[in-house]
């Protein structure tokens, strides 16, 4: 999942509410990219899903709550020694953001780094360097991650065979799909489907036995959790 926002929106927020100035160190580190070591992926997914599934002011509130949580996380590591100036960052990020959007919506198609660089109006070398510094991934790695992420959704939500999902998300061979899936998810696709569904059933059973009072009051109230 991807959330896009501008640096200007954060500056306006901080000007209106000085309390958000406590995030200044995180934004400075973000200029070179951040990796949040040991951050619970399930916890992160819950926040992303709330951002995705809400609208209007509730969506903004969900996003801000997530920012507060990741700012509280102690183990942050810079991804690059290169830090972008504000003007340069905005210019380059806008170009890379267009490519990220293209990948997200066209991940099943063949996407070469040469074509992506051309779409961004950059040389392949400059594009590769900018893409890595901004996203923290090489272009090929990022495409693979998007495709595997989509595969996870299909494994979880559909009964499609693994071989069908492999080609649906853009991989050309089943062997490469299985290899990339195992590398990124530490699991085979079939095992992922089985374990993900078992995990959901266990969580739903727990909610029935001991429902959360926050959840019972409605989805909007869920912004207060966890």
VEXROBA-447569 format. One record per atom (N, C-alpha, C, CB): residue in one letter; x, y, z. Coordinates in steps of 0.2 Angstrom, whole numbers, padded with zeros to 4 digits, always signed. Glycine has a CB too. Layout:
BEGIN
AXYZ...
//
This chain:
BEGIN
X+0004-0006+0000X+0000+0000+0000X+0004+0006+0000X-0005+0000+0006X+0002+0011-0003X+0006+0018-0004X+0002+0024-0002X+0009+0018-0011X+0004+0028+0002X+0001+0034+0004X+0006+0040+0001X+0000+0035+0011X+0003+0044-0003X+0007+0050-0006X+0004+0056-0003X+0006+0050-0013X+0009+0060-0001X+0007+0067+0002X+0013+0072+0001X+0006+0067+0010X+0012+0078+0001X+0017+0083-0001X+0020+0086+0006X+0014+0089-0005X+0027+0088+0005X+0030+0091+0010X+0027+0097+0013X+0038+0092+0008X+0024+0101+0008X+0020+0107+0010X+0015+0106+0014X+0018+0110+0003X+0011+0100+0013X+0005+0099+0018X+0008+0098+0025X+0002+0093+0016X+0014+0095+0026X+0016+0094+0033X+0019+0100+0036X+0022+0089+0032X+0022+0105+0031X+0024+0111+0034X+0018+0115+0036X+0027+0115+0028X+0012+0115+0032X+0006+0119+0034X+0003+0116+0041X+0001+0119+0029X+0004+0110+0041X+0001+0106+0047X+0005+0108+0053X+0001+0099+0047X+0012+0109+0053X+0016+0110+0058X+0015+0118+0060X+0023+0109+0057X+0014+0122+0055X+0013+0129+0056X+0006+0130+0060X+0013+0133+0050X+0001+0126+0059X-0005+0127+0062X-0005+0124+0069X-0011+0124+0058X-0001+0118+0069X-0001+0114+0076X+0006+0113+0077X-0005+0108+0075X+0009+0117+0081X+0017+0117+0083X+0019+0110+0086X+0019+0122+0087X+0014+0107+0089X+0015+0100+0092X+0018+0095+0087X+0009+0097+0095X+0016+0096+0081X+0019+0091+0075X+0026+0093+0074X+0015+0092+0069X+0029+0098+0077X+0036+0099+0076X+0041+0094+0079X+0038+0106+0079X+0038+0090+0083X+0042+0084+0086X+0043+0079+0081X+0038+0081+0092X+0041+0080+0075X+0042+0075+0070X+0048+0078+0065X+0036+0074+0065X+0051+0083+0067X+0056+0086+0063X+0062+0082+0061X+0058+0093+0066X+0064+0078+0066X+0070+0074+0065X+0068+0068+0061X+0072+0071+0072X+0062+0066+0061X+0060+0060+0056X+0060+0063+0049X+0053+0058+0058X+0057+0069+0048X+0057+0072+0041X+0064+0073+0039X+0053+0078+0041X+0068+0075+0043X+0075+0076+0041X+0078+0070+0038X+0079+0079+0046X+0077+0064+0042X+0080+0058+0040X+0076+0055+0034X+0079+0053+0046X+0070+0057+0033X+0066+0055+0027X+0069+0058+0021X+0059+0057+0028X+0073+0063+0021X+0076+0066+0015X+0081+0061+0012X+0080+0072+0017X+0083+0056+0016X+0088+0051+0013X+0084+0044+0013X+0094+0050+0017X+0078+0044+0015X+0074+0038+0015X+0075+0034+0022X+0076+0033+0009X+0069+0031+0024X+0069+0028+0031X+0067+0021+0031X+0065+0032+0036X+0071+0017+0034X+0069+0010+0036X+0067+0010+0043X+0074+0005+0034X+0061+0007+0045X+0059+0006+0052X+0060-0001+0054X+0051+0008+0052X+0066-0002+0057X+0068-0008+0059X+0063-0011+0064X+0075-0008+0062X+0061-0017+0063X+0057-0021+0068X+0050-0018+0069X+0060-0020+0075X+0047-0014+0064X+0041-0012+0065X+0036-0017+0063X+0040-0006+0060X+0031-0018+0067X+0026-0024+0066X+0022-0023+0060X+0021-0024+0072X+0023-0027+0055X+0019-0026+0049X+0012-0027+0049X+0022-0032+0044X+0009-0031+0054X+0002-0032+0055X-0001-0025+0058X+0001-0037+0060X+0003-0022+0062X+0001-0015+0065X+0001-0010+0060X+0006-0013+0071X+0006-0010+0055X+0006-0005+0050X+0000-0007+0045X+0013-0006+0046X-0001-0013+0043X-0006-0014+0039X-0013-0012+0041X-0007-0022+0037X-0014-0013+0048X-0020-0010+0051X-0021-0003+0049X-0021-0012+0058X-0016+0001+0050X-0016+0008+0049X-0017+0010+0042X-0010+0012+0052X-0014+0006+0038X-0015+0008+0030X-0022+0006+0028X-0010+0004+0026X-0025+0001+0031X-0031-0001+0029X-0036+0004+0031X-0033-0008+0032X-0035+0007+0037X-0040+0012+0040X-0039+0019+0035X-0038+0014+0047X-0033+0020+0033X-0032+0026+0028X-0036+0024+0022X-0025+0027+0027X-0035+0018+0019X-0038+0016+0013X-0046+0016+0013X-0036+0010+0011X-0049+0014+0019X-0056+0013+0019X-0060+0019+0022X-0057+0007+0024X-0057+0024+0024X-0060+0030+0026X-0060+0035+0021X-0057+0032+0033X-0064+0041+0022X-0064+0046+0018X-0064+0053+0022X-0070+0046+0013X-0063+0058+0018X-0063+0065+0021X-0059+0066+0028X-0070+0066+0023X-0062+0069+0033X-0058+0070+0039X-0056+0064+0042X-0062+0075+0043X-0060+0059+0042X-0058+0053+0045X-0051+0050+0042X-0063+0047+0045X-0051+0050+0036X-0045+0048+0032X-0038+0052+0034X-0045+0048+0024X-0039+0058+0035X-0033+0063+0037X-0032+0061+0044X-0035+0070+0036X-0037+0060+0048X-0035+0058+0055X-0032+0052+0056X-0042+0058+0059X-0034+0047+0052X-0031+0040+0052X-0023+0041+0050X-0034+0035+0047X-0022+0045+0045X-0015+0046+0042X-0011+0049+0047X-0015+0050+0036X-0014+0054+0051X-0010+0058+0056X-0008+0053+0062X-0013+0064+0058X-0013+0049+0064X-0012+0044+0069X-0006+0040+0067X-0018+0040+0071X-0006+0037+0061X+0000+0033+0059X+0006+0037+0059X-0002+0031+0052X+0006+0043+0057X+0013+0047+0057X+0015+0047+0065X+0012+0054+0055X+0011+0048+0069X+0012+0049+0076X+0016+0042+0079X+0006+0050+0081X+0013+0037+0076X+0015+0030+0079X+0022+0029+0076X+0010+0025+0076X+0023+0030+0069X+0030+0028+0067X+0035+0033+0069X+0029+0029+0059X+0033+0039+0071X+0038+0044+0074X+0040+0041+0081X+0035+0051+0075X+0036+0038+0084X+0037+0035+0091X+0042+0029+0091X+0031+0033+0095X+0042+0026+0085X+0046+0020+0084X+0054+0022+0084X+0045+0017+0077X+0057+0019+0089X+0064+0021+0090X+0069+0019+0085X+0066+0018+0097X+0068+0013+0082X+0073+0010+0077X+0072+0013+0070X+0073+0003+0077X+0075+0019+0068X+0074+0021+0062X+0081+0022+0059X+0071+0028+0062X+0082+0019+0052X+0088+0019+0049X+0088+0023+0042X+0091+0012+0048X+0093+0027+0041X+0093+0030+0034X+0095+0025+0029X+0098+0036+0034X+0092+0026+0023X+0093+0021+0017X+0098+0024+0013X+0087+0020+0014X+0100+0030+0013X+0105+0033+0008X+0109+0038+0012X+0102+0035+0002X+0115+0039+0009X+0119+0044+0012X+0118+0051+0008X+0127+0043+0011X+0114+0050+0003X+0112+0056-0001X+0106+0059+0002X+0111+0054-0009X+0106+0066+0003X+0100+0070+0005X+0098+0075+0000X+0101+0073+0012X+0092+0075-0002X+0090+0079-0007X+0088+0086-0004X+0083+0076-0010X+0089+0091-0008X+0087+0098-0006X+0079+0098-0007X+0091+0104-0010X+0076+0103-0004X+0069+0103-0004X+0066+0104-0011X+0066+0109+0000X+0069+0109-0015X+0067+0110-0022X+0069+0104-0026X+0070+0116-0025X+0075+0101-0026X+0077+0096-0030X+0072+0090-0028X+0084+0094-0029X+0071+0089-0022X+0067+0083-0019X+0060+0083-0023X+0066+0083-0012X+0057+0089-0022X+0050+0090-0025X+0050+0088-0033X+0047+0097-0024X+0055+0091-0036X+0055+0090-0043X+0056+0082-0045X+0061+0094-0046X+0061+0079-0042X+0062+0072-0043X+0057+0068-0041X+0069+0070-0040X+0054+0069-0035X+0049+0065-0032X+0043+0065-0036X+0048+0067-0025X+0041+0071-0039X+0035+0071-0043X+0036+0066-0049X+0034+0078-0046X+0042+0066-0052X+0043+0062-0058X+0043+0054-0056X+0050+0063-0061X+0046+0053-0050X+0046+0046-0048X+0039+0044-0046X+0051+0045-0042X+0036+0049-0043X+0029+0047-0041X+0024+0045-0046X+0026+0053-0037X+0025+0048-0052X+0022+0046-0058X+0023+0039-0060X+0023+0051-0064X+0029+0037-0060X+0031+0030-0061X+0029+0025-0056X+0039+0030-0062X+0029+0027-0050X+0026+0023-0045X+0019+0022-0046X+0027+0026-0038X+0015+0027-0048X+0008+0026-0050X+0007+0021-0056X+0005+0033-0051X+0011+0022-0061X+0011+0018-0067X+0012+0011-0065X+0016+0021-0072X+0017+0010-0061X+0018+0003-0059X+0012+0000-0055X+0025+0002-0054X+0010+0004-0050X+0004+0001-0046X-0002-0001-0050X+0002+0007-0041X-0003+0003-0056X-0009+0002-0060X-0008-0003-0066X-0012+0008-0062X-0001-0004-0067X+0000-0008-0073X+0006-0013-0072X+0003-0003-0079X+0005-0016-0066X+0010-0021-0063X+0010-0027-0067X+0009-0022-0056X+0005-0029-0070X+0004-0035-0074X+0007-0034-0081X-0003-0037-0075X+0009-0028-0083X+0012-0027-0090X+0020-0028-0089X+0010-0021-0093X+0023-0029-0095X+0030-0028-0095X+0032-0021-0094X+0033-0032-0101X+0037-0020-0089X+0039-0013-0087X+0046-0013-0087X+0036-0011-0081X+0050-0010-0092X+0057-0010-0092X+0059-0004-0089X+0060-0011-0099X+0065-0004-0086X+0068+0002-0083X+0069+0007-0089X+0075+0001-0080X+0071+0005-0095X+0072+0010-0100X+0065+0014-0102X+0074+0007-0107X+0060+0010-0102X+0053+0014-0103X+0051+0018-0097X+0048+0008-0104X+0053+0016-0091X+0051+0020-0085X+0055+0026-0085X+0052+0016-0079X+0062+0026-0087X+0066+0032-0087X+0063+0037-0093X+0073+0030-0089X+0061+0034-0098X+0059+0038-0104X+0052+0042-0101X+0057+0034-0110X+0048+0038-0098X+0042+0041-0095X+0043+0047-0090X+0037+0036-0092X+0049+0046-0087X+0051+0051-0082X+0055+0057-0085X+0055+0048-0076X+0057+0056-0091X+0061+0061-0095X+0068+0061-0092X+0058+0068-0094X+0071+0056-0090X+0077+0055-0087X+0081+0050-0091X+0077+0054-0080X+0088+0050-0090X+0092+0045-0093X+0091+0039-0088X+0100+0047-0093X+0093+0033-0091X+0092+0027-0087X+0096+0027-0081X+0094+0021-0091X+0102+0030-0081X+0107+0030-0075X+0104+0035-0070X+0114+0032-0078X+0102+0041-0072X+0099+0046-0068X+0093+0043-0064X+0098+0052-0071X+0089+0040-0069X+0082+0037-0066X+0084+0032-0061X+0078+0034-0072X+0088+0027-0062X+0090+0022-0057X+0092+0025-0051X+0095+0017-0060X+0096+0030-0051X+0099+0033-0045X+0094+0036-0041X+0105+0038-0047X+0089+0040-0045X+0084+0044-0041X+0079+0039-0038X+0081+0049-0046X+0077+0034-0042X+0072+0029-0040X+0074+0026-0034X+0071+0024-0045X+0081+0024-0033X+0083+0021-0027X+0083+0025-0021X+0090+0018-0029X+0086+0031-0022X+0086+0036-0017X+0080+0038-0014X+0090+0042-0019X+0074+0038-0018X+0068+0040-0016X+0064+0035-0013X+0064+0044-0022X+0064+0029-0016X+0060+0023-0014X+0063+0018-0009X+0057+0019-0020X+0070+0019-0010X+0074+0014-0005X+0075+0007-0009X+0071+0013+0001X+0072+0006-0015X+0073+0000-0019X+0075+0001-0026X+0066-0003-0019X+0079-0004-0029X+0080-0003-0036X+0074-0004-0039X+0085-0009-0038X+0074-0002-0046X+0068-0002-0050X+0065-0009-0050X+0069+0001-0057X+0069-0014-0052X+0067-0021-0052X+0064-0023-0046X+0073-0025-0055X+0068-0022-0040X+0065-0024-0034X+0058-0021-0032X+0070-0022-0028X+0057-0015-0034X+0051-0012-0032X+0045-0015-0036X+0051-0004-0034X+0047-0016-0042X+0041-0019-0047X+0040-0026-0044X+0044-0020-0054X+0045-0030-0042X+0044-0037-0039X+0040-0036-0033X+0050-0040-0038X+0041-0031-0028X+0038-0030-0022X+0030-0029-0023X+0041-0025-0018X+0029-0024-0028X+0022-0023-0030X+0018-0029-0032X+0022-0017-0035X+0022-0033-0037X+0018-0039-0040X+0017-0044-0034X+0023-0042-0045X+0022-0045-0030X+0021-0050-0024X+0016-0048-0020X+0028-0051-0021X+0015-0041-0018X+0010-0038-0014X+0003-0040-0017X+0011-0031-0013X+0002-0039-0024X-0004-0040-0027X-0005-0048-0027X-0004-0038-0034X+0000-0052-0028X-0001-0059-0027X-0004-0061-0020X+0005-0062-0029X-0001-0058-0015X-0004-0059-0008X-0011-0058-0008X+0000-0055-0003X-0013-0052-0011X-0020-0051-0010X-0025-0056-0014X-0022-0044-0013X-0022-0058-0020X-0026-0063-0024X-0026-0070-0020X-0023-0064-0031X-0020-0072-0017X-0020-0078-0014X-0025-0078-0008X-0013-0079-0011X-0025-0072-0005X-0030-0072+0001X-0037-0072+0000X-0028-0066+0005X-0039-0068-0006X-0046-0066-0007X-0049-0070-0013X-0046-0059-0009X-0045-0074-0016X-0048-0078-0022X-0046-0086-0021X-0046-0075-0028X-0049-0090-0025X-0047-0097-0026X-0043-0098-0032X-0053-0101-0026X-0040-0093-0035X-0036-0094-0041X-0030-0098-0040X-0034-0087-0044X-0028-0103-0044X-0022-0107-0043X-0016-0102-0043X-0022-0112-0049X-0011-0105-0040X-0005-0101-0039X-0002-0099-0046X+0000-0105-0035X-0002-0104-0051X+0000-0103-0057X-0003-0097-0061X+0000-0109-0062X-0010-0097-0060X-0014-0091-0063X-0012-0085-0060X-0021-0093-0063X-0011-0084-0054X-0010-0078-0050X-0003-0076-0053X-0010-0079-0043X+0002-0080-0053X+0009-0079-0056X+0009-0074-0062X+0013-0085-0057X+0005-0077-0067X+0005-0073-0073X+0000-0067-0073X+0002-0078-0079X-0005-0067-0069X-0010-0062-0068X-0006-0055-0065X-0015-0063-0063X-0001-0056-0061X+0002-0051-0058X+0008-0048-0062X+0004-0052-0051X+0010-0052-0067X+0015-0050-0071X+0022-0054-0072X+0017-0043-0069X+0022-0059-0068X+0028-0063-0069X+0028-0068-0075X+0029-0068-0062X+0034-0069-0078X+0034-0072-0084X+0035-0080-0083X+0039-0070-0089X+0037-0082-0078X+0038-0089-0076X+0036-0091-0069X+0046-0091-0078X+0034-0097-0068X+0032-0099-0062X+0038-0099-0057X+0028-0105-0062X+0043-0102-0060X+0049-0103-0056X+0052-0096-0053X+0055-0106-0060X+0052-0091-0057X+0054-0084-0054X+0049-0081-0049X+0055-0079-0060X+0043-0082-0050X+0037-0080-0046X+0038-0084-0039X+0030-0082-0048X+0039-0090-0039X+0040-0094-0033X+0047-0092-0029X+0040-0101-0034X+0052-0090-0033X+0058-0088-0030X+0058-0081-0027X+0064-0088-0035X+0054-0077-0030X+0054-0070-0028X+0049-0070-0022X+0051-0065-0033X+0044-0074-0022X+0039-0074-0017X+0042-0077-0010X+0033-0079-0018X+0046-0082-0011X+0050-0085-0005X+0055-0080-0002X+0053-0092-0007X+0058-0077-0007X+0063-0072-0004X+0060-0066+0000X+0067-0069-0010X+0054-0064-0003X+0051-0058+0001X+0046-0060+0006X+0047-0054-0005X+0043-0066+0006X+0038-0067+0011X+0040-0073+0015X+0032-0069+0008X+0046-0076+0014X+0049-0082+0018X+0044-0087+0018X+0051-0079+0025X+0040-0088+0013X+0035-0093+0013X+0033-0095+0005X+0029-0091+0016X+0031-0101+0004X+0029-0102-0003X+0022-0099-0003X+0028-0110-0004X+0019-0098-0010X+0013-0095-0011X+0007-0099-0007X+0011-0094-0018X+0007-0106-0008X+0002-0110-0005X+0002-0109+0002X+0003-0117-0007X+0008-0110+0005X+0009-0109+0013X+0006-0102+0015X+0016-0110+0015X+0008-0097+0011X+0005-0090+0013X-0002-0090+0013X+0008-0085+0008X-0005-0093+0008X-0013-0093+0007X-0016-0096+0013X-0015-0096+0001X-0013-0102+0015X-0015-0106+0021X-0015-0103+0027X-0012-0113+0021X-0009-0100+0028X-0007-0097+0035X-0011-0090+0036X+0000-0095+0036X-0012-0086+0030X-0015-0080+0030X-0022-0081+0032X-0014-0076+0024X-0025-0086+0029X-0032-0087+0030X-0034-0090+0037X-0035-0092+0025X-0029-0094+0040X-0030-0097+0046X-0029-0091+0051X-0024-0102+0048X-0024-0086+0050X-0024-0081+0055X-0030-0076+0055X-0018-0077+0052X-0033-0075+0049X-0039-0071+0049X-0045-0075+0053X-0041-0070+0042X-0045-0081+0052X-0051-0085+0056X-0049-0085+0063X-0051-0092+0053X-0043-0085+0065X-0042-0085+0073X-0043-0078+0075X-0034-0086+0074X-0042-0072+0072X-0043-0066+0074X-0051-0065+0074X-0040-0061+0069X-0055-0067+0069X-0062-0066+0069X-0065-0070+0075X-0065-0068+0063X-0062-0076+0076X-0065-0080+0082X-0064-0076+0088X-0062-0087+0082X-0058-0073+0089X-0056-0069+0095X-0061-0063+0096X-0049-0067+0095X-0063-0060+0091X-0067-0054+0091X-0074-0056+0093X-0068-0051+0084X-0077-0062+0091X-0083-0065+0093X-0083-0066+0100X-0085-0071+0089X-0078-0069+0103X-0078-0071+0110X-0077-0065+0115X-0072-0076+0111X-0073-0060+0112X-0071-0054+0116X-0071-0048+0112X-0064-0056+0120X-0076-0046+0110X-0077-0040+0105X-0074-0034+0108X-0084-0039+0103X-0070-0030+0104X-0068-0024+0106X-0073-0018+0107X-0062-0021+0102X-0074-0015+0113X-0079-0010+0113X-0078-0004+0108X-0079-0007+0120X-0072-0003+0106X-0070+0002+0101X-0073+0000+0094X-0063+0004+0100X-0072-0006+0092X-0075-0008+0086X-0082-0008+0086X-0072-0015+0084X-0085-0010+0092X-0093-0010+0092X-0096-0003+0091X-0095-0013+0099X-0092+0002+0093X-0095+0009+0092X-0095+0011+0085X-0092+0014+0096X-0092+0007+0080X-0092+0009+0073X-0085+0010+0071X-0096+0016+0072X-0084+0010+0064X-0077+0010+0061X-0074+0017+0063X-0078+0009+0054X-0077+0022+0063X-0074+0029+0064X-0071+0029+0071X-0079+0034+0064X-0074+0026+0076X-0070+0026+0082X-0064+0022+0082X-0075+0023+0087X-0063+0017+0077X-0057+0013+0077X-0051+0017+0076X-0058+0008+0071X-0051+0024+0074X-0046+0028+0074X-0042+0028+0080X-0047+0035+0071X-0045+0027+0086X-0042+0027+0092X-0038+0021+0094X-0047+0028+0098X-0038+0016+0090X-0034+0010+0091X-0029+0009+0086X-0039+0004+0091X-0023+0006+0088X-0023+0002+0094X-0021+0007+0100X-0018-0004+0093
//
